[in-house]
Every structure is written in C-alpha cells, then in structure tokens.
Amino acid sequence: MTTDLPKAVIESADITAITQLILRERESRDTWRWETMRGCFWPDSLVRVSWFRGNGPDFVAGSIDMAERGVPAKHRLAPVLVTLAGDRAIASLVGIIDLPVKMQGVDLTLSTHARFLYRVERREQQWKIFGFDAIYLRDELTPAIPGQSVTIDANELKGFRASYRILSYYLKAQGFGIDSNLAGEDRPELVEALLRELFGWAGLKIPD
C-alpha cells in the first residue's frame, strides 16, 4: 500500500494498532470473550507460558478449560512498549497475573509478576500475534482478609523455580502440567536466549 503520509504518522498508527491488539487479547482473556481472543492470534503462532505450550487457537481452548476448571486468572498491565521492524514488531510490558485461590480454608490471591513479550506480524495489512512468551519475576500469596495466613511446607516447593514457584505449586495441584524451563529472573541465561530469539526473529538488536 502506498501513502503520502509522513513515516512518523504511519509508525504511530502501527504502534497504536499493535498496542490495542495486545490489550484486546489480554482483556478478552480476563472477560472470557473467547472468539475475540482467538481473533488476536495467527493460526501458526506460538505461546509458551507456565502451563501451556502450543499455538494461539489452542491457547484459547486451554484458557477456556482453565476458566471452566475454576482458575479465573485476571491481569494487571503496565504500558506497552512497541519496537517496529517493517511487518514485524516486538511488544513488551510488565504484568501481574492474579489468581483467586483457596488453601487450607483461607481465601487468597496468588499474584505472579512477569514481563510479557509478544511477537506481532502484519499479514495482508492486518496485525496479529505470532508469539507470546513470559519472563517470570516473582510470585506471592496475599490473604483476602488481613490477618489470616497459610503455611506451605518448604519441601513441597522443592523442584519449582524461584521466579514462579508458588504459581507452579498451585497449578500442579490443580492438575496442570508445568514447564520449568522458561525464562525467569532466577535464570538470566534463559532470559538472554529468549531475547536473542525474539529480537532476532524481528531482525532487531536486543536493546542496550
């Protein structure tokens, strides 16, 4: 498509479109608008998170299953940073995944802090998600009623990664498989490898 608009205007429009795409995908996940969420992904996309590895449409199906099994995740999102590279782009943002959980009869919120990384690609003038990855930072449990508490035996957390061990512990107890080899602050070499993969896909250098 040819246009006489200045490059800065075209890039601004692309950044806005990508930002809205990322926010639409996450909001649709939180509000169970599954068809809208599915429409955000290319069929050959790749999603790699703690409990799932596969393409975008299957990720939506897995999210439906997770919601129906009583694990209604919600997300708190920071602003989206978009780096353009022609018909490809990298979008990143910090987020917190909140899960309402019950342990030992106590209502809690399991909050997992992560950095979300999206690969976005434009095909036939339409931007959609080609890849979704997470870099795990830390997680925590907060009682719904202040003053209540639970105790988890440290031995039960052995084998789980420090950057997402409580999330892994809880999801495994709910019957989900857990990938323990994802990027996280406790494994900087995996973070570096992921960034090389993603930015290399876009033909970009990793930001200094």
C-alpha positions in Angstrom: 0.0 0.0 0.0 1.4 3.4 -1.0 0.7 6.5 1.1 1.9 10.1 1.2 1.7 10.3 4.9 4.9 11.0 6.8 6.8 8.0 8.2 6.3 9.1 11.8 2.5 9.2 11.3 2.4 5.7 9.7 4.6 4.3 12.5 2.4 5.9 15.2 -0.6 4.3 13.6 1.1 0.9 13.6 2.2 1.3 17.3 -1.4 2.2 18.2 -2.8 -0.8 16.4 -0.3 -3.2 18.0 -0.9 -1.8 21.5 -4.6 -2.2 21.1 -4.1 -5.7 19.8 -2.2 -6.7 22.9 -4.7 -5.1 25.3 -7.6 -6.7 23.4 -6.0 -10.1 23.7 -5.4 -9.7 27.5 -8.8 -8.1 28.2 -10.6 -10.8 26.2 -8.8 -13.5 28.2 -9.9 -11.8 31.5 -13.5 -11.3 30.4 -14.0 -14.7 28.7 -14.6 -13.2 25.2 -13.0 -16.2 23.6 -13.8 -15.5 20.0 -12.3 -12.0 20.3 -9.2 -13.5 21.9 -8.9 -16.2 19.2 -9.0 -13.5 16.5 -5.9 -11.9 18.0 -3.6 -14.8 17.0 -2.3 -16.1 13.7 -3.1 -19.8 13.4 0.6 -20.7 13.3 1.5 -18.6 16.4 3.5 -20.0 19.3 2.5 -19.4 23.0 4.9 -20.5 25.8 3.8 -19.9 29.4 4.0 -21.8 32.6 1.1 -24.2 31.9 0.8 -24.2 28.1 2.9 -24.6 25.0 1.3 -24.6 21.6 -0.4 -22.3 19.0 -2.7 -19.4 19.7 -6.0 -21.1 18.9 -5.1 -24.0 21.2 -4.1 -21.5 23.9 -7.6 -20.0 23.7 -9.0 -23.5 24.1 -6.7 -24.1 27.1 -7.8 -20.8 28.6 -11.5 -21.8 28.3 -10.7 -25.1 30.0 -8.8 -23.3 32.8 -11.7 -21.0 33.4 -14.2 -23.9 33.5 -12.0 -25.7 36.0 -12.3 -22.7 38.4 -9.0 -20.9 37.7 -10.2 -17.5 36.6 -6.9 -15.5 36.0 -7.0 -11.7 35.8 -4.3 -9.4 34.7 -2.9 -6.0 35.8 -1.0 -4.5 32.9 1.6 -1.7 32.6 2.0 0.3 29.4 3.0 -1.5 26.2 6.4 -0.7 24.6 6.4 -1.5 20.8 9.5 -1.8 18.7 8.7 -1.8 14.9 10.6 -3.8 12.3 8.7 -3.5 9.0 5.9 -6.0 9.0 7.1 -7.5 12.3 7.3 -6.0 15.8 8.2 -6.8 19.4 5.8 -5.6 22.1 6.7 -5.9 25.8 5.0 -5.0 29.1 5.1 -5.8 32.7 2.1 -7.5 34.1 0.7 -9.2 37.3 -1.4 -12.4 37.0 -3.9 -12.6 39.8 -5.5 -15.9 40.7 -8.1 -16.1 43.5 -7.2 -19.3 45.3 -8.2 -21.2 48.4 -5.6 -23.0 50.5 -6.2 -24.6 53.9 -9.6 -23.0 54.0 -8.2 -19.5 53.5 -9.1 -17.2 50.6 -6.0 -15.8 49.0 -4.8 -14.0 45.9 -1.8 -15.6 44.1 0.0 -12.8 42.3 2.6 -13.7 39.7 4.8 -10.8 38.5 6.1 -11.2 34.9 7.2 -9.4 31.8 5.1 -10.3 28.8 6.8 -10.4 25.3 4.8 -10.6 22.1 5.9 -11.1 18.6 3.4 -9.4 16.2 3.3 -9.8 12.5 1.4 -7.9 9.8 -0.1 -10.0 7.0 -2.4 -8.6 4.3 -2.4 -5.3 6.2 -3.5 -6.8 9.5 -1.5 -7.1 12.7 -1.9 -10.3 14.7 0.1 -12.1 17.4 2.7 -14.5 16.2 4.3 -15.3 19.6 3.6 -14.9 23.3 6.2 -15.5 26.0 6.7 -14.6 29.6 9.8 -13.8 31.7 8.8 -14.7 35.3 10.0 -12.4 38.0 8.4 -13.5 41.3 5.1 -14.5 42.9 3.4 -14.1 46.3 0.3 -15.0 48.3 -1.9 -12.4 49.9 -4.9 -13.2 52.2 -8.3 -11.8 51.2 -8.9 -11.0 54.8 -5.9 -9.3 56.6 -4.6 -11.3 59.4 -5.3 -14.7 58.0 -2.4 -16.9 56.8 -1.4 -20.3 55.4 1.8 -22.3 55.8 3.3 -24.2 52.9 6.0 -26.8 53.7 9.2 -25.6 52.0 9.9 -29.2 51.0 6.7 -29.1 48.8 8.2 -26.2 46.8 11.5 -28.0 46.0 11.9 -28.5 42.3 9.9 -25.5 41.4 11.6 -22.4 40.0 12.1 -19.5 42.4 10.6 -17.0 39.9 7.3 -18.8 39.7 7.3 -21.5 42.3 4.0 -20.7 44.1 2.2 -20.5 40.7 3.8 -23.8 39.7 2.9 -25.4 43.1 -0.8 -24.3 42.8 -1.3 -25.1 39.2 0.3 -28.6 39.5 -2.1 -29.3 42.4 -5.0 -28.4 40.1 -3.8 -30.9 37.5 -1.9 -28.7 35.1 1.5 -29.6 33.6 4.2 -27.1 34.4 7.1 -26.0 32.2 10.1 -25.4 34.5 12.5 -24.3 31.8 11.0 -20.8 30.9 12.8 -17.5 31.2 12.9 -16.0 34.6 15.0 -13.7 36.8 16.5 -16.7 38.5 17.8 -17.9 35.2 19.3 -14.9 33.3 20.8 -17.1 30.6 17.3 -18.2 29.6 16.2 -14.6 29.5 19.1 -13.7 27.2 18.4 -16.7 25.0 14.7 -15.7 24.7 15.5 -12.1 23.9 18.0 -13.2 21.2 15.4 -15.5 19.7 12.6 -12.9 19.7 14.5 -9.9 18.5 16.4 -12.0 16.0 13.1 -13.0 14.5 12.3 -9.4 14.0 15.7 -8.6 12.6 16.5 -6.3 15.6 19.3 -5.9 18.1 18.5 -6.5 21.7 18.1 -3.1 23.4 21.1 -2.0 25.4 
